[in-house]
Amino acid sequence: MLGAATGANATEPQKHRITTHTTVAVCSGGDPCTDSKIPPESYTRLVVENMMAGTASPGANDKRTWFRRFTSSKDIVFEASLATETGRFKDVTPLIYRRYVSARKSGENFTREMTMDDRQYPLFLVTGDPTSQIARFTFDARFESKPSTDAAQMSLGFLSNALKAVSPGSAVVTSLTSESADKVATKVDESFGKFFAESVGEKLRFDVDLYRFKPMVITAFGGAKEEQSLKPNLIIGQWRVSFAPARPSIFSSVECVANQNTGACDPTRKKAAFDDAVTRPNAVLAFALIDKVGNSGTVLSYLKQQDWWASDLGALQGSGEFAAFCRKIRGAMGEIGLSDIDGKIIAYSVSQSGTVTNRVKTGLQKEADCKS
């Protein structure tokens, strides 16, 4: 419960008592609520769905009389955000900003209500490390009565667009982007803290085991209760939190099926992903590890920046050297957080591309280390 009365007058009726509470429940019923599993060494992405998209503003038809508006104006802001952390992936998503104004001059209005559209989060690799297996969530809800100018004028759209502009981002989380993502997440959190410095709120924390989970549903109830005024248990926001089906590669949409004996992604699915991805070697090498930096952020440009790339290419001779070159490619990709199968896909794509000479291509294509 937020905003519970305190102090000497705690037992007296409160004219401007702000209340809210939040629940987190395991999703039940229907296909979106089935058990899911993200095997180790596979990719997934966070999925946050606004379950109230397209619905009318909650409480928009609730009115106070002109006399109450004349004698007692009200200006209330509610905002909520969801923080997520697992392995290298860290994110803070602003979910909703809602302002209610009831006053003599403005009448009764729900204004500046904004709910974040469904986002396309980046893929991230789930490893066997315990820090990667558990996803930790913090739902932060805040109410402020008579908000500050900053809080009243804030726009989630403005904040989110500004953060997108400065964040390099990528379709996949690697060590090249994780530090920046961490800074952006911290910036979002600090921004809300600044805007809502005088607010009352609660933080609701829960964990999800990625190895076996069902989607979670967050429901935020709230309202401003003044005698016969607004409903105190109005649903003002509801979101389904889950993870996308596992996939062995960022370069293929082939999904994982967990092996019943080992729990790992079935080898046949990995091979299917490999066979699919290597039909597009140029697209693999052009994949953007870092967005908004042009060609310098692609897989190929990253490989060319390695101190061994140019020198090794000019000196490759025997079979052992060609195999070692492919192992270096796979190792470099593993170091930044890509899976072994993606390292193999990239090594194979190099052997099929025009970025190396025909002599080198022939040598690489003979080596098992350059293949699935």
C-alpha positions as a Markdown table, in Angstrom:
| # | Residue | x | y | z |
|---|---|---|---|---|
| 1 | Met | 0.0 | 0.0 | 0.0 |
| 2 | Leu | 1.3 | 3.5 | -0.9 |
| 3 | Gly | 0.7 | 6.7 | 1.0 |
| 4 | Ala | -0.8 | 5.3 | 4.2 |
| 5 | Ala | -1.6 | 8.0 | 6.6 |
| 6 | Thr | 1.0 | 8.6 | 9.4 |
| 7 | Gly | 1.4 | 10.8 | 12.4 |
| 8 | Ala | -1.1 | 12.2 | 14.9 |
| 9 | Asn | -4.0 | 12.4 | 12.5 |
| 10 | Ala | -3.5 | 8.9 | 11.1 |
| 11 | Thr | -6.9 | 7.8 | 12.3 |
| 12 | Glu | -8.8 | 10.8 | 11.0 |
| 13 | Pro | -10.5 | 10.8 | 7.6 |
| 14 | Gln | -8.1 | 11.9 | 4.9 |
| 15 | Lys | -9.4 | 14.2 | 2.1 |
| 16 | His | -6.5 | 13.5 | -0.3 |
| 17 | Arg | -5.5 | 9.9 | 0.5 |
| 18 | Ile | -3.5 | 8.5 | -2.4 |
| 19 | Thr | -3.5 | 4.7 | -2.4 |
| 20 | Thr | -2.2 | 2.0 | -4.7 |
| 21 | His | -1.1 | -1.5 | -4.6 |
| 22 | Thr | 0.5 | -3.8 | -7.1 |
| 23 | Thr | 0.2 | -7.6 | -7.7 |
| 24 | Val | 2.5 | -10.0 | -9.5 |
| 25 | Ala | 0.9 | -13.3 | -10.5 |
| 26 | Val | 1.8 | -16.3 | -12.7 |
| 27 | Cys | -0.1 | -16.0 | -16.0 |
| 28 | Ser | -2.9 | -18.5 | -16.3 |
| 29 | Gly | -5.0 | -19.7 | -19.2 |
| 30 | Gly | -4.3 | -19.7 | -22.9 |
| 31 | Asp | -1.2 | -20.2 | -25.1 |
| 32 | Pro | 0.6 | -17.1 | -23.8 |
| 33 | Cys | 0.7 | -18.7 | -20.4 |
| 34 | Thr | 2.3 | -22.0 | -21.2 |
| 35 | Asp | 5.5 | -23.2 | -19.6 |
| 36 | Ser | 8.7 | -22.0 | -21.3 |
| 37 | Lys | 12.3 | -23.0 | -21.1 |
| 38 | Ile | 15.5 | -21.2 | -22.2 |
| 39 | Pro | 18.3 | -23.8 | -22.4 |
| 40 | Pro | 21.8 | -22.8 | -21.6 |
| 41 | Glu | 23.9 | -21.4 | -24.5 |
| 42 | Ser | 20.8 | -20.1 | -26.3 |
| 43 | Tyr | 19.4 | -16.6 | -26.9 |
| 44 | Thr | 16.2 | -15.0 | -25.8 |
| 45 | Arg | 14.8 | -11.5 | -25.4 |
| 46 | Leu | 12.6 | -9.8 | -22.8 |
| 47 | Val | 9.0 | -9.4 | -23.9 |
| 48 | Val | 6.8 | -6.8 | -22.0 |
| 49 | Glu | 3.3 | -6.5 | -23.3 |
| 50 | Asn | 0.8 | -3.7 | -22.4 |
| 51 | Met | -2.4 | -5.7 | -21.7 |
| 52 | Met | -4.4 | -2.5 | -21.7 |
| 53 | Ala | -3.4 | -1.2 | -25.1 |
| 54 | Gly | -6.3 | 0.2 | -27.0 |
| 55 | Thr | -8.5 | 0.6 | -23.9 |
| 56 | Ala | -10.0 | 3.8 | -22.6 |
| 57 | Ser | -8.2 | 5.8 | -20.0 |
| 58 | Pro | -9.0 | 4.2 | -16.6 |
| 59 | Gly | -11.3 | 6.3 | -14.6 |
| 60 | Ala | -11.9 | 8.8 | -17.4 |
| 61 | Asn | -15.7 | 8.8 | -16.7 |
| 62 | Asp | -15.4 | 9.4 | -13.0 |
| 63 | Lys | -16.3 | 12.9 | -12.1 |
| 64 | Arg | -16.3 | 15.1 | -9.1 |
| 65 | Thr | -19.0 | 17.8 | -8.6 |
| 66 | Trp | -18.2 | 21.4 | -9.6 |
| 67 | Phe | -18.5 | 22.4 | -5.9 |
| 68 | Arg | -15.7 | 19.9 | -4.9 |
| 69 | Arg | -13.5 | 21.1 | -7.8 |
| 70 | Phe | -14.1 | 24.7 | -6.7 |
| 71 | Thr | -13.2 | 24.1 | -3.1 |
| 72 | Ser | -10.5 | 21.5 | -3.5 |
| 73 | Ser | -8.3 | 21.2 | -6.6 |
| 74 | Lys | -6.4 | 18.0 | -7.3 |
| 75 | Asp | -3.3 | 17.3 | -9.4 |
| 76 | Ile | -2.0 | 13.7 | -9.2 |
| 77 | Val | 0.7 | 11.9 | -11.2 |
| 78 | Phe | 1.3 | 8.2 | -11.3 |
| 79 | Glu | 4.3 | 6.6 | -13.1 |
| 80 | Ala | 5.8 | 3.1 | -13.1 |
| 81 | Ser | 8.9 | 1.5 | -14.5 |
| 82 | Leu | 10.2 | -2.0 | -14.8 |
| 83 | Ala | 13.9 | -2.8 | -14.2 |
| 84 | Thr | 15.3 | -6.1 | -15.4 |
| 85 | Glu | 18.8 | -7.6 | -14.9 |
| 86 | Thr | 20.2 | -11.0 | -15.9 |
| 87 | Gly | 23.7 | -11.8 | -17.1 |
| 88 | Arg | 24.9 | -9.0 | -19.4 |
| 89 | Phe | 21.3 | -7.7 | -20.0 |
| 90 | Lys | 20.2 | -4.7 | -17.9 |
| 91 | Asp | 17.3 | -2.5 | -18.7 |
| 92 | Val | 14.9 | 0.0 | -17.2 |
| 93 | Thr | 11.6 | 0.4 | -19.1 |
| 94 | Pro | 9.3 | 3.4 | -18.4 |
| 95 | Leu | 5.9 | 1.8 | -18.5 |
| 96 | Ile | 3.3 | 4.5 | -17.8 |
| 97 | Tyr | 2.9 | 8.1 | -17.0 |
| 98 | Arg | -0.6 | 9.2 | -15.9 |
| 99 | Arg | -1.8 | 12.6 | -14.7 |
| 100 | Tyr | -5.2 | 13.4 | -13.2 |
| 101 | Val | -6.3 | 17.0 | -12.8 |
| 102 | Ser | -9.5 | 18.2 | -11.1 |
| 103 | Ala | -9.8 | 21.9 | -10.5 |
| 104 | Arg | -12.2 | 24.9 | -10.8 |
| 105 | Lys | -10.6 | 26.2 | -14.0 |
| 106 | Ser | -9.7 | 23.0 | -15.8 |
| 107 | Gly | -12.6 | 20.9 | -14.8 |
| 108 | Glu | -12.2 | 17.1 | -14.6 |
| 109 | Asn | -9.4 | 15.7 | -16.9 |
| 110 | Phe | -7.1 | 12.8 | -17.3 |
| 111 | Thr | -4.3 | 14.4 | -19.2 |
| 112 | Arg | -0.9 | 13.5 | -20.6 |
| 113 | Glu | -1.5 | 9.8 | -20.2 |
| 114 | Met | 1.2 | 7.8 | -22.0 |
| 115 | Thr | 1.8 | 4.1 | -21.9 |
| 116 | Met | 5.0 | 2.7 | -23.6 |
| 117 | Asp | 4.4 | 0.8 | -26.8 |
| 118 | Asp | 5.6 | -2.7 | -26.9 |
| 119 | Arg | 9.4 | -2.6 | -27.3 |
| 120 | Gln | 11.7 | -4.9 | -29.3 |
| 121 | Tyr | 14.3 | -5.8 | -26.7 |
| 122 | Pro | 17.8 | -7.1 | -27.8 |
| 123 | Leu | 18.7 | -10.8 | -27.8 |
| 124 | Phe | 21.0 | -11.9 | -25.0 |
| 125 | Leu | 22.8 | -15.2 | -24.4 |
| 126 | Val | 21.7 | -17.4 | -21.5 |
| 127 | Thr | 24.8 | -19.2 | -20.3 |
| 128 | Gly | 25.3 | -21.9 | -17.6 |
| 129 | Asp | 26.3 | -19.2 | -15.2 |
| 130 | Pro | 23.8 | -18.7 | -12.2 |
| 131 | Thr | 23.7 | -15.0 | -12.8 |
| 132 | Ser | 22.5 | -15.7 | -16.4 |
| 133 | Gln | 19.9 | -18.2 | -15.3 |
| 134 | Ile | 17.9 | -15.9 | -13.0 |
| 135 | Ala | 16.2 | -12.8 | -14.3 |
| 136 | Arg | 15.6 | -10.2 | -11.5 |
| 137 | Phe | 12.8 | -7.7 | -11.8 |
| 138 | Thr | 11.9 | -4.6 | -9.9 |
| 139 | Phe | 8.6 | -2.9 | -10.6 |
| 140 | Asp | 8.8 | 0.7 | -9.3 |
| 141 | Ala | 5.5 | 2.6 | -8.8 |
| 142 | Arg | 5.2 | 6.2 | -7.6 |
| 143 | Phe | 2.4 | 8.5 | -6.9 |
| 144 | Glu | 2.8 | 12.3 | -6.4 |
| 145 | Ser | 0.1 | 14.7 | -5.3 |
| 146 | Lys | 0.5 | 18.3 | -6.5 |
| 147 | Pro | 3.5 | 17.3 | -8.6 |
| 148 | Ser | 6.6 | 19.4 | -9.2 |
| 149 | Thr | 6.9 | 21.2 | -12.5 |
| 150 | Asp | 9.3 | 18.6 | -13.8 |
| 151 | Ala | 7.0 | 15.7 | -12.9 |
| 152 | Ala | 3.9 | 17.4 | -14.3 |
| 153 | Gln | 5.6 | 18.2 | -17.6 |
| 154 | Met | 7.6 | 15.0 | -18.1 |
| 155 | Ser | 6.8 | 12.8 | -21.1 |
| 156 | Leu | 7.7 | 9.2 | -21.4 |
| 157 | Gly | 8.0 | 9.6 | -25.1 |
| 158 | Phe | 10.4 | 12.5 | -24.8 |
| 159 | Leu | 12.5 | 10.6 | -22.2 |
| 160 | Ser | 12.6 | 7.4 | -24.1 |
| 161 | Asn | 13.4 | 9.0 | -27.4 |
| 162 | Ala | 16.2 | 11.0 | -25.8 |
| 163 | Leu | 17.7 | 7.8 | -24.3 |
| 164 | Lys | 17.4 | 6.0 | -27.7 |
| 165 | Ala | 19.4 | 8.8 | -29.3 |
| 166 | Val | 22.4 | 8.5 | -27.0 |
| 167 | Ser | 22.4 | 4.7 | -26.6 |
| 168 | Pro | 24.4 | 2.8 | -29.2 |
| 169 | Gly | 22.3 | -0.3 | -28.8 |
| 170 | Ser | 22.2 | -3.5 | -30.9 |
| 171 | Ala | 20.0 | -6.4 | -31.8 |
| 172 | Val | 22.1 | -8.5 | -29.4 |
| 173 | Val | 23.7 | -7.8 | -26.0 |
| 174 | Thr | 27.5 | -8.2 | -26.0 |
| 175 | Ser | 30.3 | -6.7 | -23.9 |
| 176 | Leu | 30.5 | -4.0 | -26.6 |
| 177 | Thr | 27.0 | -2.7 | -25.6 |
| 178 | Ser | 26.4 | -3.9 | -22.0 |
| 179 | Glu | 28.3 | -1.1 | -20.3 |
| 180 | Ser | 26.4 | 1.5 | -22.3 |
| 181 | Ala | 23.1 | -0.2 | -21.6 |
| 182 | Asp | 23.9 | -0.2 | -17.9 |
| 183 | Lys | 24.5 | 3.6 | -18.1 |
| 184 | Val | 21.2 | 4.2 | -20.0 |
| 185 | Ala | 19.3 | 2.1 | -17.4 |
| 186 | Thr | 20.8 | 4.0 | -14.6 |
| 187 | Lys | 19.9 | 7.3 | -16.3 |
| 188 | Val | 16.3 | 6.3 | -16.6 |
| 189 | Asp | 16.2 | 5.4 | -13.0 |
| 190 | Glu | 17.9 | 8.7 | -11.9 |
| 191 | Ser | 15.5 | 10.7 | -14.1 |
| 192 | Phe | 12.4 | 9.3 | -12.5 |
| 193 | Gly | 14.0 | 9.8 | -9.1 |
| 194 | Lys | 14.6 | 13.4 | -9.9 |
| 195 | Phe | 11.1 | 14.1 | -11.3 |
| 196 | Phe | 9.4 | 12.3 | -8.4 |
| 197 | Ala | 11.6 | 13.3 | -5.5 |
| 198 | Glu | 8.6 | 14.0 | -3.2 |
| 199 | Ser | 6.5 | 11.0 | -4.2 |
| 200 | Val | 5.3 | 8.0 | -2.3 |
| 201 | Gly | 5.9 | 4.7 | -3.8 |
| 202 | Glu | 6.8 | 1.0 | -3.6 |
| 203 | Lys | 9.2 | -1.4 | -5.2 |
| 204 | Leu | 8.0 | -4.8 | -6.0 |
| 205 | Arg | 10.8 | -7.4 | -6.7 |
| 206 | Phe | 10.5 | -10.9 | -8.2 |
| 207 | Asp | 12.7 | -13.4 | -9.9 |
| 208 | Val | 12.2 | -15.7 | -12.9 |
| 209 | Asp | 14.1 | -18.9 | -13.5 |
| 210 | Leu | 14.8 | -18.8 | -17.2 |
| 211 | Tyr | 15.3 | -22.6 | -17.3 |
| 212 | Arg | 11.6 | -23.1 | -16.6 |
| 213 | Phe | 9.0 | -20.3 | -16.2 |
| 214 | Lys | 5.6 | -19.0 | -17.0 |
| 215 | Pro | 4.8 | -15.4 | -18.0 |
| 216 | Met | 4.1 | -13.1 | -15.1 |
| 217 | Val | 1.4 | -10.5 | -15.0 |
| 218 | Ile | 1.9 | -7.2 | -13.2 |
| 219 | Thr | -1.3 | -5.4 | -12.2 |
| 220 | Ala | -1.2 | -1.9 | -10.7 |
| 221 | Phe | -4.3 | -0.7 | -8.9 |
| 222 | Gly | -4.7 | 2.8 | -7.7 |
| 223 | Gly | -6.7 | 6.0 | -7.6 |
| 224 | Ala | -7.3 | 9.1 | -5.6 |
| 225 | Lys | -10.0 | 8.7 | -3.0 |
| 226 | Glu | -11.9 | 11.6 | -1.7 |
| 227 | Glu | -15.2 | 10.6 | -0.1 |
| 228 | Gln | -17.4 | 9.6 | -3.1 |
| 229 | Ser | -14.7 | 10.5 | -5.6 |
| 230 | Leu | -12.6 | 8.2 | -7.7 |
| 231 | Lys | -12.5 | 4.4 | -7.3 |
| 232 | Pro | -9.6 | 3.4 | -5.0 |
| 233 | Asn | -9.1 | 0.0 | -6.7 |
| 234 | Leu | -9.0 | 1.1 | -10.3 |
| 235 | Ile | -6.7 | -0.9 | -12.6 |
| 236 | Ile | -4.4 | 1.7 | -14.0 |
| 237 | Gly | -1.9 | -0.6 | -15.7 |
| 238 | Gln | -1.4 | -4.2 | -16.5 |
| 239 | Trp | 1.6 | -5.9 | -18.2 |
| 240 | Arg | 2.6 | -9.4 | -19.2 |
| 241 | Val | 6.3 | -10.1 | -18.7 |
| 242 | Ser | 7.9 | -13.1 | -20.4 |
| 243 | Phe | 10.8 | -14.1 | -22.7 |
| 244 | Ala | 10.8 | -15.0 | -26.4 |
| 245 | Pro | 11.3 | -18.6 | -27.4 |
| 246 | Ala | 14.9 | -19.7 | -27.3 |
| 247 | Arg | 17.1 | -19.8 | -30.4 |
| 248 | Pro | 20.6 | -21.1 | -30.9 |
| 249 | Ser | 21.8 | -18.3 | -33.2 |
| 250 | Ile | 21.3 | -14.5 | -33.6 |
| 251 | Phe | 21.6 | -15.1 | -37.4 |
| 252 | Ser | 18.6 | -17.5 | -37.8 |
| 253 | Ser | 15.0 | -17.6 | -36.6 |
| 254 | Val | 15.2 | -21.3 | -36.0 |
| 255 | Glu | 14.1 | -22.0 | -32.4 |
| 256 | Cys | 15.5 | -24.3 | -29.8 |
| 257 | Val | 13.9 | -27.5 | -28.5 |
| 258 | Ala | 15.3 | -28.6 | -25.2 |
| 259 | Asn | 16.7 | -32.1 | -25.1 |
| 260 | Gln | 14.7 | -34.2 | -22.7 |
| 261 | Asn | 17.9 | -35.8 | -21.2 |
| 262 | Thr | 20.3 | -32.9 | -21.0 |
| 263 | Gly | 18.0 | -29.9 | -21.0 |
| 264 | Ala | 20.3 | -28.3 | -23.6 |
| 265 | Cys | 19.2 | -27.0 | -27.0 |
| 266 | Asp | 18.8 | -30.1 | -29.2 |
| 267 | Pro | 21.8 | -30.5 | -31.6 |
| 268 | Thr | 19.5 | -31.0 | -34.5 |
| 269 | Arg | 18.1 | -27.5 | -33.9 |
| 270 | Lys | 21.6 | -26.0 | -33.7 |
| 271 | Lys | 22.6 | -27.7 | -37.0 |
| 272 | Ala | 19.4 | -26.3 | -38.6 |
| 273 | Ala | 20.2 | -22.8 | -37.4 |
| 274 | Phe | 23.8 | -23.2 | -38.8 |
| 275 | Asp | 22.6 | -24.5 | -42.1 |
| 276 | Asp | 20.1 | -21.6 | -42.4 |
| 277 | Ala | 22.5 | -18.8 | -41.4 |
| 278 | Val | 25.5 | -19.8 | -43.6 |
| 279 | Thr | 23.3 | -19.4 | -46.7 |
| 280 | Arg | 23.7 | -15.6 | -46.1 |
| 281 | Pro | 27.4 | -15.1 | -45.3 |
| 282 | Asn | 27.4 | -11.5 | -46.3 |
| 283 | Ala | 24.5 | -10.7 | -44.1 |
| 284 | Val | 26.3 | -12.5 | -41.2 |
| 285 | Leu | 29.4 | -10.4 | -41.6 |
| 286 | Ala | 27.4 | -7.2 | -42.0 |
| 287 | Phe | 25.4 | -7.8 | -38.8 |
| 288 | Ala | 25.6 | -4.7 | -36.5 |
| 289 | Leu | 27.2 | -5.5 | -33.1 |
| 290 | Ile | 26.9 | -1.7 | -32.4 |
| 291 | Asp | 24.2 | 0.4 | -34.0 |
| 292 | Lys | 24.5 | 4.0 | -35.1 |
| 293 | Val | 28.2 | 3.9 | -36.0 |
| 294 | Gly | 27.9 | 2.9 | -39.6 |
| 295 | Asn | 30.0 | 0.0 | -41.0 |
| 296 | Ser | 32.5 | 0.3 | -38.1 |
| 297 | Gly | 30.1 | -1.6 | -35.8 |
| 298 | Thr | 29.6 | -4.8 | -37.9 |
| 299 | Val | 30.9 | -8.3 | -37.3 |
| 300 | Leu | 33.5 | -8.0 | -40.1 |
| 301 | Ser | 34.8 | -4.6 | -38.9 |
| 302 | Tyr | 35.2 | -5.9 | -35.4 |
| 303 | Leu | 37.2 | -8.8 | -36.7 |
| 304 | Lys | 39.4 | -6.5 | -38.8 |
| 305 | Gln | 40.2 | -4.5 | -35.6 |
| 306 | Gln | 41.8 | -7.5 | -34.0 |
| 307 | Asp | 45.6 | -7.2 | -33.9 |
| 308 | Trp | 46.0 | -10.7 | -35.3 |
| 309 | Trp | 43.6 | -10.4 | -38.3 |
| 310 | Ala | 45.8 | -8.7 | -40.9 |
| 311 | Ser | 49.1 | -10.3 | -40.0 |
| 312 | Asp | 47.6 | -13.8 | -39.9 |
| 313 | Leu | 45.8 | -13.4 | -43.2 |
| 314 | Gly | 49.0 | -12.5 | -44.9 |
| 315 | Ala | 50.9 | -15.5 | -43.4 |
| 316 | Leu | 48.4 | -18.4 | -43.6 |
| 317 | Gln | 50.1 | -21.4 | -45.1 |
| 318 | Gly | 49.5 | -24.9 | -43.7 |
| 319 | Ser | 46.4 | -26.7 | -42.5 |
| 320 | Gly | 47.2 | -26.0 | -38.9 |
| 321 | Glu | 47.4 | -22.2 | -39.5 |
| 322 | Phe | 44.0 | -22.1 | -41.3 |
| 323 | Ala | 42.4 | -24.1 | -38.5 |
| 324 | Ala | 44.0 | -21.8 | -35.8 |
| 325 | Phe | 42.7 | -18.7 | -37.7 |
| 326 | Cys | 39.1 | -20.0 | -37.5 |
| 327 | Arg | 39.5 | -20.8 | -33.8 |
| 328 | Lys | 40.7 | -17.2 | -33.2 |
| 329 | Ile | 37.5 | -15.9 | -34.9 |
| 330 | Arg | 35.3 | -18.1 | -32.8 |
| 331 | Gly | 37.3 | -17.1 | -29.7 |
| 332 | Ala | 36.9 | -13.4 | -30.4 |
| 333 | Met | 33.1 | -13.8 | -30.8 |
| 334 | Gly | 32.9 | -15.8 | -27.6 |
| 335 | Glu | 34.8 | -13.2 | -25.7 |
| 336 | Ile | 32.2 | -10.5 | -26.4 |
| 337 | Gly | 29.3 | -12.8 | -25.5 |
| 338 | Leu | 28.1 | -14.7 | -28.6 |
| 339 | Ser | 27.5 | -18.4 | -28.6 |
| 340 | Asp | 29.9 | -21.0 | -29.9 |
| 341 | Ile | 27.5 | -21.9 | -32.8 |
| 342 | Asp | 27.5 | -18.2 | -33.8 |
| 343 | Gly | 31.3 | -18.2 | -33.7 |
| 344 | Lys | 31.3 | -21.2 | -36.1 |
| 345 | Ile | 28.7 | -19.4 | -38.4 |
| 346 | Ile | 30.9 | -16.3 | -38.5 |
| 347 | Ala | 34.1 | -18.4 | -39.2 |
| 348 | Tyr | 32.3 | -20.3 | -42.0 |
| 349 | Ser | 30.9 | -17.0 | -43.4 |
| 350 | Val | 34.5 | -15.6 | -43.6 |
| 351 | Ser | 35.5 | -18.6 | -45.7 |
| 352 | Gln | 32.6 | -18.0 | -48.1 |
| 353 | Ser | 33.0 | -14.3 | -48.4 |
| 354 | Gly | 34.9 | -12.0 | -50.7 |
| 355 | Thr | 36.8 | -10.4 | -47.8 |
| 356 | Val | 39.7 | -12.9 | -48.1 |
| 357 | Thr | 41.6 | -14.2 | -51.2 |
| 358 | Asn | 40.6 | -17.3 | -53.1 |
| 359 | Arg | 43.7 | -19.1 | -51.7 |
| 360 | Val | 42.7 | -18.3 | -48.1 |
| 361 | Lys | 39.0 | -19.3 | -48.8 |
| 362 | Thr | 40.1 | -22.7 | -50.1 |
| 363 | Gly | 42.3 | -23.3 | -47.1 |
| 364 | Leu | 39.6 | -22.3 | -44.6 |
| 365 | Gln | 36.9 | -24.3 | -46.3 |
| 366 | Lys | 38.9 | -27.5 | -45.7 |
| 367 | Glu | 39.1 | -27.1 | -41.9 |
| 368 | Ala | 36.6 | -28.7 | -39.5 |
| 369 | Asp | 37.2 | -25.7 | -37.2 |
| 370 | Cys | 35.6 | -23.5 | -39.8 |
| 371 | Lys | 32.5 | -25.6 | -40.1 |
| 372 | Ser | 29.6 | -26.8 | -37.9 |
